[in-house]
Amino acid sequence: MTLEEAQQQVDSWIKTYGVRYFSELTNMTVLTEEVGELARVMARKYGDQSFKPGEKDNLGEEMADIFWVLCCLANQTGVNLSEEFRKSIEKKTQRDATRHKNNPKLKDHANQ
């Protein structure tokens, strides 16, 4: 599935089952909530915390929830995520072509 197809699928779902999009501000808040849920799983899986009884390692689910809301916001604001992601990679490639390769902090951990 391409990013464009994902945006279209979210839009179709909203129009079929969701009645309408939540407001942009509400969706921004929901996105923040979802990032917090991902952070909770990351802290338990990779950090020093452990899962509480009833909590589960649902890392992929939380990432998908973030992507869902991001697609909603993109649809609402007329952003083509495919195009913007392509431009982002281009920008990072031009800006960081040698920056990370020359970072001694990264070389120390290159074989991990």
Buried (B, 14 or more C-beta within 10 A) or exposed (E): EEBEEBBBEBBEEBEEEEEEBBEEEEBBEBBEEBBEBBEBBEEBEEEEEEEEEEEEEBBEEBBEBBBBBBBBBBBBEEBBBBEEEEEEEEEEEEEEEEEEEEEEEEEEEEEE
